Amino acid sequence: MFIVTIDEDQCSGCSECTESCPAHLLSFVEDKAQVTGDESECLGCESCITVCPSGAISIAEM
């Protein structure tokens, strides 16, 4: 299981991560990315981390 964390202060609001997540866990809410899906569905692929220009996303394996 993976835990996705988004630092809203660092998030630039580009929405790149929401488009890249194959599990559709991330959504664009009030100009910021947020985890809105079931985190147990996270694949740990780190595609969201790769595309985030501001480095606002981290993933931890539990």
PDB file of N, CA, C and O in Angstrom:
ATOM      1  N   MET A   1       0.851  -1.182   0.000  1.00  0.00           N
ATOM      2  CA  MET A   1       0.000   0.000   0.000  1.00  0.00           C
ATOM      3  C   MET A   1       0.891   1.238   0.000  1.00  0.00           C
ATOM      4  O   MET A   1       1.944   1.272   0.637  1.00  0.00           O
ATOM      5  N   PHE A   2       0.440   2.243  -0.727  1.00  0.00           N
ATOM      6  CA  PHE A   2       1.180   3.493  -0.845  1.00  0.00           C
ATOM      7  C   PHE A   2       0.325   4.650  -0.342  1.00  0.00           C
ATOM      8  O   PHE A   2      -0.898   4.645  -0.488  1.00  0.00           O
ATOM      9  N   ILE A   3       0.978   5.627   0.244  1.00  0.00           N
ATOM     10  CA  ILE A   3       0.307   6.838   0.718  1.00  0.00           C
ATOM     11  C   ILE A   3       0.826   8.020  -0.095  1.00  0.00           C
ATOM     12  O   ILE A   3       2.027   8.290  -0.117  1.00  0.00           O
ATOM     13  N   VAL A   4      -0.079   8.714  -0.756  1.00  0.00           N
ATOM     14  CA  VAL A   4       0.268   9.875  -1.571  1.00  0.00           C
ATOM     15  C   VAL A   4       0.019  11.125  -0.744  1.00  0.00           C
ATOM     16  O   VAL A   4      -1.046  11.279  -0.147  1.00  0.00           O
ATOM     17  N   THR A   5       1.004  12.019  -0.709  1.00  0.00           N
ATOM     18  CA  THR A   5       0.871  13.273   0.020  1.00  0.00           C
ATOM     19  C   THR A   5       1.157  14.430  -0.928  1.00  0.00           C
ATOM     20  O   THR A   5       2.128  14.400  -1.685  1.00  0.00           O
ATOM     21  N   ILE A   6       0.311  15.442  -0.880  1.00  0.00           N
ATOM     22  CA  ILE A   6       0.506  16.643  -1.694  1.00  0.00           C
ATOM     23  C   ILE A   6       0.654  17.836  -0.771  1.00  0.00           C
ATOM     24  O   ILE A   6      -0.223  18.109   0.049  1.00  0.00           O
ATOM     25  N   ASP A   7       1.761  18.542  -0.905  1.00  0.00           N
ATOM     26  CA  ASP A   7       1.993  19.767  -0.139  1.00  0.00           C
ATOM     27  C   ASP A   7       1.276  20.900  -0.874  1.00  0.00           C
ATOM     28  O   ASP A   7       1.772  21.404  -1.882  1.00  0.00           O
ATOM     29  N   GLU A   8       0.119  21.293  -0.369  1.00  0.00           N
ATOM     30  CA  GLU A   8      -0.691  22.310  -1.045  1.00  0.00           C
ATOM     31  C   GLU A   8       0.007  23.662  -1.129  1.00  0.00           C
ATOM     32  O   GLU A   8      -0.287  24.450  -2.028  1.00  0.00           O
ATOM     33  N   ASP A   9       0.922  23.943  -0.210  1.00  0.00           N
ATOM     34  CA  ASP A   9       1.667  25.202  -0.276  1.00  0.00           C
ATOM     35  C   ASP A   9       2.646  25.204  -1.449  1.00  0.00           C
ATOM     36  O   ASP A   9       2.937  26.256  -2.017  1.00  0.00           O
ATOM     37  N   GLN A  10       3.150  24.029  -1.809  1.00  0.00           N
ATOM     38  CA  GLN A  10       4.089  23.912  -2.922  1.00  0.00           C
ATOM     39  C   GLN A  10       3.390  23.712  -4.260  1.00  0.00           C
ATOM     40  O   GLN A  10       3.966  24.013  -5.306  1.00  0.00           O
ATOM     41  N   CYS A  11       2.170  23.214  -4.245  1.00  0.00           N
ATOM     42  CA  CYS A  11       1.444  22.907  -5.476  1.00  0.00           C
ATOM     43  C   CYS A  11       1.226  24.184  -6.293  1.00  0.00           C
ATOM     44  O   CYS A  11       0.701  25.178  -5.791  1.00  0.00           O
ATOM     45  N   SER A  12       1.641  24.135  -7.563  1.00  0.00           N
ATOM     46  CA  SER A  12       1.504  25.304  -8.437  1.00  0.00           C
ATOM     47  C   SER A  12       0.166  25.336  -9.162  1.00  0.00           C
ATOM     48  O   SER A  12      -0.162  26.324  -9.820  1.00  0.00           O
ATOM     49  N   GLY A  13      -0.611  24.258  -9.046  1.00  0.00           N
ATOM     50  CA  GLY A  13      -1.919  24.225  -9.676  1.00  0.00           C
ATOM     51  C   GLY A  13      -1.892  23.922 -11.166  1.00  0.00           C
ATOM     52  O   GLY A  13      -2.799  24.320 -11.897  1.00  0.00           O
ATOM     53  N   CYS A  14      -0.864  23.223 -11.619  1.00  0.00           N
ATOM     54  CA  CYS A  14      -0.740  22.941 -13.053  1.00  0.00           C
ATOM     55  C   CYS A  14      -1.639  21.794 -13.512  1.00  0.00           C
ATOM     56  O   CYS A  14      -1.943  21.699 -14.701  1.00  0.00           O
ATOM     57  N   SER A  15      -2.062  20.941 -12.620  1.00  0.00           N
ATOM     58  CA  SER A  15      -2.922  19.770 -12.848  1.00  0.00           C
ATOM     59  C   SER A  15      -2.263  18.645 -13.641  1.00  0.00           C
ATOM     60  O   SER A  15      -2.949  17.719 -14.073  1.00  0.00           O
ATOM     61  N   GLU A  16      -0.961  18.704 -13.838  1.00  0.00           N
ATOM     62  CA  GLU A  16      -0.249  17.636 -14.555  1.00  0.00           C
ATOM     63  C   GLU A  16      -0.413  16.292 -13.852  1.00  0.00           C
ATOM     64  O   GLU A  16      -0.586  15.266 -14.509  1.00  0.00           O
ATOM     65  N   CYS A  17      -0.360  16.292 -12.535  1.00  0.00           N
ATOM     66  CA  CYS A  17      -0.445  15.032 -11.781  1.00  0.00           C
ATOM     67  C   CYS A  17      -1.809  14.374 -11.925  1.00  0.00           C
ATOM     68  O   CYS A  17      -1.907  13.149 -12.001  1.00  0.00           O
ATOM     69  N   THR A  18      -2.853  15.179 -11.964  1.00  0.00           N
ATOM     70  CA  THR A  18      -4.196  14.609 -12.071  1.00  0.00           C
ATOM     71  C   THR A  18      -4.394  13.910 -13.404  1.00  0.00           C
ATOM     72  O   THR A  18      -5.136  12.932 -13.495  1.00  0.00           O
ATOM     73  N   GLU A  19      -3.734  14.406 -14.432  1.00  0.00           N
ATOM     74  CA  GLU A  19      -3.837  13.819 -15.764  1.00  0.00           C
ATOM     75  C   GLU A  19      -2.957  12.585 -15.916  1.00  0.00           C
ATOM     76  O   GLU A  19      -3.235  11.731 -16.758  1.00  0.00           O
ATOM     77  N   SER A  20      -1.901  12.477 -15.116  1.00  0.00           N
ATOM     78  CA  SER A  20      -0.942  11.387 -15.287  1.00  0.00           C
ATOM     79  C   SER A  20      -1.228  10.165 -14.422  1.00  0.00           C
ATOM     80  O   SER A  20      -0.679   9.095 -14.682  1.00  0.00           O
ATOM     81  N   CYS A  21      -2.059  10.292 -13.417  1.00  0.00           N
ATOM     82  CA  CYS A  21      -2.305   9.188 -12.486  1.00  0.00           C
ATOM     83  C   CYS A  21      -3.173   8.104 -13.128  1.00  0.00           C
ATOM     84  O   CYS A  21      -4.343   8.346 -13.424  1.00  0.00           O
ATOM     85  N   PRO A  22      -2.606   6.905 -13.345  1.00  0.00           N
ATOM     86  CA  PRO A  22      -3.390   5.841 -13.976  1.00  0.00           C
ATOM     87  C   PRO A  22      -4.496   5.284 -13.064  1.00  0.00           C
ATOM     88  O   PRO A  22      -5.435   4.653 -13.547  1.00  0.00           O
ATOM     89  N   ALA A  23      -4.386   5.515 -11.763  1.00  0.00           N
ATOM     90  CA  ALA A  23      -5.398   5.039 -10.813  1.00  0.00           C
ATOM     91  C   ALA A  23      -6.472   6.089 -10.536  1.00  0.00           C
ATOM     92  O   ALA A  23      -7.431   5.822  -9.811  1.00  0.00           O
ATOM     93  N   HIS A  24      -6.315   7.277 -11.110  1.00  0.00           N
ATOM     94  CA  HIS A  24      -7.284   8.374 -10.959  1.00  0.00           C
ATOM     95  C   HIS A  24      -7.530   8.732  -9.492  1.00  0.00           C
ATOM     96  O   HIS A  24      -8.672   8.923  -9.074  1.00  0.00           O
ATOM     97  N   LEU A  25      -6.447   8.821  -8.720  1.00  0.00           N
ATOM     98  CA  LEU A  25      -6.559   9.158  -7.303  1.00  0.00           C
ATOM     99  C   LEU A  25      -6.566  10.656  -7.042  1.00  0.00           C
ATOM    100  O   LEU A  25      -7.036  11.109  -5.999  1.00  0.00           O
ATOM    101  N   LEU A  26      -6.046  11.419  -7.988  1.00  0.00           N
ATOM    102  CA  LEU A  26      -5.860  12.847  -7.768  1.00  0.00           C
ATOM    103  C   LEU A  26      -6.891  13.648  -8.555  1.00  0.00           C
ATOM    104  O   LEU A  26      -7.247  13.302  -9.682  1.00  0.00           O
ATOM    105  N   SER A  27      -7.356  14.719  -7.938  1.00  0.00           N
ATOM    106  CA  SER A  27      -8.310  15.622  -8.581  1.00  0.00           C
ATOM    107  C   SER A  27      -7.843  17.051  -8.370  1.00  0.00           C
ATOM    108  O   SER A  27      -7.073  17.347  -7.456  1.00  0.00           O
ATOM    109  N   PHE A  28      -8.326  17.925  -9.232  1.00  0.00           N
ATOM    110  CA  PHE A  28      -7.999  19.339  -9.157  1.00  0.00           C
ATOM    111  C   PHE A  28      -9.158  20.029  -8.445  1.00  0.00           C
ATOM    112  O   PHE A  28     -10.250  20.146  -9.001  1.00  0.00           O
ATOM    113  N   VAL A  29      -8.921  20.488  -7.214  1.00  0.00           N
ATOM    114  CA  VAL A  29      -9.961  21.088  -6.394  1.00  0.00           C
ATOM    115  C   VAL A  29      -9.491  22.468  -5.920  1.00  0.00           C
ATOM    116  O   VAL A  29      -8.437  22.592  -5.295  1.00  0.00           O
ATOM    117  N   GLU A  30     -10.274  23.489  -6.221  1.00  0.00           N
ATOM    118  CA  GLU A  30      -9.952  24.854  -5.797  1.00  0.00           C
ATOM    119  C   GLU A  30      -8.529  25.245  -6.165  1.00  0.00           C
ATOM    120  O   GLU A  30      -7.784  25.756  -5.329  1.00  0.00           O
ATOM    121  N   ASP A  31      -8.152  25.004  -7.419  1.00  0.00           N
ATOM    122  CA  ASP A  31      -6.847  25.380  -7.976  1.00  0.00           C
ATOM    123  C   ASP A  31      -5.664  24.631  -7.393  1.00  0.00           C
ATOM    124  O   ASP A  31      -4.524  25.066  -7.561  1.00  0.00           O
ATOM    125  N   LYS A  32      -5.901  23.517  -6.714  1.00  0.00           N
ATOM    126  CA  LYS A  32      -4.824  22.700  -6.144  1.00  0.00           C
ATOM    127  C   LYS A  32      -5.145  21.230  -6.366  1.00  0.00           C
ATOM    128  O   LYS A  32      -6.311  20.841  -6.438  1.00  0.00           O
ATOM    129  N   ALA A  33      -4.109  20.425  -6.473  1.00  0.00           N
ATOM    130  CA  ALA A  33      -4.295  18.980  -6.581  1.00  0.00           C
ATOM    131  C   ALA A  33      -4.573  18.418  -5.195  1.00  0.00           C
ATOM    132  O   ALA A  33      -3.977  18.846  -4.206  1.00  0.00           O
ATOM    133  N   GLN A  34      -5.481  17.459  -5.136  1.00  0.00           N
ATOM    134  CA  GLN A  34      -5.808  16.800  -3.876  1.00  0.00           C
ATOM    135  C   GLN A  34      -6.014  15.318  -4.129  1.00  0.00           C
ATOM    136  O   GLN A  34      -6.419  14.912  -5.219  1.00  0.00           O
ATOM    137  N   VAL A  35      -5.732  14.509  -3.109  1.00  0.00           N
ATOM    138  CA  VAL A  35      -6.004  13.089  -3.176  1.00  0.00           C
ATOM    139  C   VAL A  35      -7.486  12.907  -2.881  1.00  0.00           C
ATOM    140  O   VAL A  35      -7.940  13.178  -1.769  1.00  0.00           O
ATOM    141  N   THR A  36      -8.237  12.449  -3.871  1.00  0.00           N
ATOM    142  CA  THR A  36      -9.675  12.287  -3.686  1.00  0.00           C
ATOM    143  C   THR A  36     -10.125  10.847  -3.905  1.00  0.00           C
ATOM    144  O   THR A  36     -11.268  10.499  -3.607  1.00  0.00           O
ATOM    145  N   GLY A  37      -9.239  10.020  -4.420  1.00  0.00           N
ATOM    146  CA  GLY A  37      -9.589   8.624  -4.660  1.00  0.00           C
ATOM    147  C   GLY A  37      -9.183   7.743  -3.494  1.00  0.00           C
ATOM    148  O   GLY A  37      -8.661   8.226  -2.489  1.00  0.00           O
ATOM    149  N   ASP A  38      -9.423   6.469  -3.632  1.00  0.00           N
ATOM    150  CA  ASP A  38      -9.079   5.474  -2.631  1.00  0.00           C
ATOM    151  C   ASP A  38      -7.582   5.187  -2.694  1.00  0.00           C
ATOM    152  O   ASP A  38      -7.112   4.576  -3.654  1.00  0.00           O
ATOM    153  N   GLU A  39      -6.831   5.618  -1.687  1.00  0.00           N
ATOM    154  CA  GLU A  39      -5.376   5.471  -1.700  1.00  0.00           C
ATOM    155  C   GLU A  39      -4.921   4.025  -1.793  1.00  0.00           C
ATOM    156  O   GLU A  39      -3.788   3.767  -2.201  1.00  0.00           O
ATOM    157  N   SER A  40      -5.767   3.078  -1.430  1.00  0.00           N
ATOM    158  CA  SER A  40      -5.377   1.676  -1.535  1.00  0.00           C
ATOM    159  C   SER A  40      -5.247   1.255  -3.004  1.00  0.00           C
ATOM    160  O   SER A  40      -4.697   0.195  -3.304  1.00  0.00           O
ATOM    161  N   GLU A  41      -5.751   2.084  -3.907  1.00  0.00           N
ATOM    162  CA  GLU A  41      -5.649   1.808  -5.341  1.00  0.00           C
ATOM    163  C   GLU A  41      -4.350   2.338  -5.950  1.00  0.00           C
ATOM    164  O   GLU A  41      -4.078   2.080  -7.123  1.00  0.00           O
ATOM    165  N   CYS A  42      -3.548   3.068  -5.184  1.00  0.00           N
ATOM    166  CA  CYS A  42      -2.296   3.638  -5.694  1.00  0.00           C
ATOM    167  C   CYS A  42      -1.367   2.513  -6.146  1.00  0.00           C
ATOM    168  O   CYS A  42      -1.145   1.544  -5.420  1.00  0.00           O
ATOM    169  N   LEU A  43      -0.831   2.658  -7.353  1.00  0.00           N
ATOM    170  CA  LEU A  43       0.058   1.659  -7.939  1.00  0.00           C
ATOM    171  C   LEU A  43       1.515   1.864  -7.537  1.00  0.00           C
ATOM    172  O   LEU A  43       2.347   0.982  -7.747  1.00  0.00           O
ATOM    173  N   GLY A  44       1.826   3.017  -6.962  1.00  0.00           N
ATOM    174  CA  GLY A  44       3.203   3.320  -6.591  1.00  0.00           C
ATOM    175  C   GLY A  44       4.083   3.601  -7.790  1.00  0.00           C
ATOM    176  O   GLY A  44       5.306   3.500  -7.697  1.00  0.00           O
ATOM    177  N   CYS A  45       3.486   3.949  -8.904  1.00  0.00           N
ATOM    178  CA  CYS A  45       4.229   4.139 -10.152  1.00  0.00           C
ATOM    179  C   CYS A  45       5.028   5.441 -10.183  1.00  0.00           C
ATOM    180  O   CYS A  45       5.956   5.578 -10.980  1.00  0.00           O
ATOM    181  N   GLU A  46       4.678   6.386  -9.329  1.00  0.00           N
ATOM    182  CA  GLU A  46       5.337   7.687  -9.201  1.00  0.00           C
ATOM    183  C   GLU A  46       5.194   8.571 -10.434  1.00  0.00           C
ATOM    184  O   GLU A  46       5.979   9.502 -10.614  1.00  0.00           O
ATOM    185  N   SER A  47       4.211   8.300 -11.283  1.00  0.00           N
ATOM    186  CA  SER A  47       4.011   9.161 -12.450  1.00  0.00           C
ATOM    187  C   SER A  47       3.644  10.581 -12.022  1.00  0.00           C
ATOM    188  O   SER A  47       4.020  11.548 -12.685  1.00  0.00           O
ATOM    189  N   CYS A  48       2.919  10.705 -10.924  1.00  0.00           N
ATOM    190  CA  CYS A  48       2.549  12.043 -10.430  1.00  0.00           C
ATOM    191  C   CYS A  48       3.781  12.824  -9.972  1.00  0.00           C
ATOM    192  O   CYS A  48       3.883  14.031 -10.193  1.00  0.00           O
ATOM    193  N   ILE A  49       4.705  12.123  -9.338  1.00  0.00           N
ATOM    194  CA  ILE A  49       5.946  12.760  -8.876  1.00  0.00           C
ATOM    195  C   ILE A  49       6.776  13.218 -10.073  1.00  0.00           C
ATOM    196  O   ILE A  49       7.339  14.313 -10.071  1.00  0.00           O
ATOM    197  N   THR A  50       6.840  12.369 -11.085  1.00  0.00           N
ATOM    198  CA  THR A  50       7.653  12.654 -12.273  1.00  0.00           C
ATOM    199  C   THR A  50       7.196  13.910 -13.000  1.00  0.00           C
ATOM    200  O   THR A  50       8.029  14.689 -13.463  1.00  0.00           O
ATOM    201  N   VAL A  51       5.890  14.120 -13.108  1.00  0.00           N
ATOM    202  CA  VAL A  51       5.383  15.257 -13.872  1.00  0.00           C
ATOM    203  C   VAL A  51       5.209  16.531 -13.049  1.00  0.00           C
ATOM    204  O   VAL A  51       4.988  17.598 -13.621  1.00  0.00           O
ATOM    205  N   CYS A  52       5.302  16.447 -11.732  1.00  0.00           N
ATOM    206  CA  CYS A  52       5.078  17.623 -10.880  1.00  0.00           C
ATOM    207  C   CYS A  52       6.269  18.578 -10.944  1.00  0.00           C
ATOM    208  O   CYS A  52       7.349  18.248 -10.454  1.00  0.00           O
ATOM    209  N   PRO A  53       6.087  19.756 -11.542  1.00  0.00           N
ATOM    210  CA  PRO A  53       7.200  20.698 -11.677  1.00  0.00           C
ATOM    211  C   PRO A  53       7.608  21.373 -10.366  1.00  0.00           C
ATOM    212  O   PRO A  53       8.710  21.912 -10.261  1.00  0.00           O
ATOM    213  N   SER A  54       6.734  21.344  -9.380  1.00  0.00           N
ATOM    214  CA  SER A  54       7.041  22.035  -8.125  1.00  0.00           C
ATOM    215  C   SER A  54       7.504  21.092  -7.014  1.00  0.00           C
ATOM    216  O   SER A  54       7.844  21.548  -5.922  1.00  0.00           O
ATOM    217  N   GLY A  55       7.522  19.793  -7.276  1.00  0.00           N
ATOM    218  CA  GLY A  55       7.975  18.832  -6.269  1.00  0.00           C
ATOM    219  C   GLY A  55       7.047  18.748  -5.069  1.00  0.00           C
ATOM    220  O   GLY A  55       7.501  18.512  -3.949  1.00  0.00           O
ATOM    221  N   ALA A  56       5.760  18.937  -5.290  1.00  0.00           N
ATOM    222  CA  ALA A  56       4.793  18.987  -4.190  1.00  0.00           C
ATOM    223  C   ALA A  56       4.268  17.629  -3.774  1.00  0.00           C
ATOM    224  O   ALA A  56       3.549  17.531  -2.780  1.00  0.00           O
ATOM    225  N   ILE A  57       4.612  16.569  -4.513  1.00  0.00           N
ATOM    226  CA  ILE A  57       4.027  15.252  -4.260  1.00  0.00           C
ATOM    227  C   ILE A  57       5.080  14.283  -3.736  1.00  0.00           C
ATOM    228  O   ILE A  57       6.216  14.261  -4.208  1.00  0.00           O
ATOM    229  N   SER A  58       4.681  13.488  -2.757  1.00  0.00           N
ATOM    230  CA  SER A  58       5.532  12.414  -2.275  1.00  0.00           C
ATOM    231  C   SER A  58       4.688  11.163  -2.100  1.00  0.00           C
ATOM    232  O   SER A  58       3.482  11.235  -1.867  1.00  0.00           O
ATOM    233  N   ILE A  59       5.346  10.008  -2.218  1.00  0.00           N
ATOM    234  CA  ILE A  59       4.678   8.727  -2.036  1.00  0.00           C
ATOM    235  C   ILE A  59       5.497   7.910  -1.059  1.00  0.00           C
ATOM    236  O   ILE A  59       6.715   7.791  -1.195  1.00  0.00           O
ATOM    237  N   ALA A  60       4.814   7.348  -0.071  1.00  0.00           N
ATOM    238  CA  ALA A  60       5.476   6.484   0.919  1.00  0.00           C
ATOM    239  C   ALA A  60       4.833   5.111   0.875  1.00  0.00           C
ATOM    240  O   ALA A  60       3.612   4.986   0.782  1.00  0.00           O
ATOM    241  N   GLU A  61       5.664   4.085   0.944  1.00  0.00           N
ATOM    242  CA  GLU A  61       5.128   2.723   0.977  1.00  0.00           C
ATOM    243  C   GLU A  61       4.864   2.342   2.414  1.00  0.00           C
ATOM    244  O   GLU A  61       5.703   2.553   3.290  1.00  0.00           O
ATOM    245  N   MET A  62       3.680   1.772   2.652  1.00  0.00           N
ATOM    246  CA  MET A  62       3.292   1.397   4.011  1.00  0.00           C
ATOM    247  C   MET A  62       3.319  -0.096   4.144  1.00  0.00           C
ATOM    248  O   MET A  62       3.023  -0.626   5.215  1.00  0.00           O
TER     249      MET A  62
END
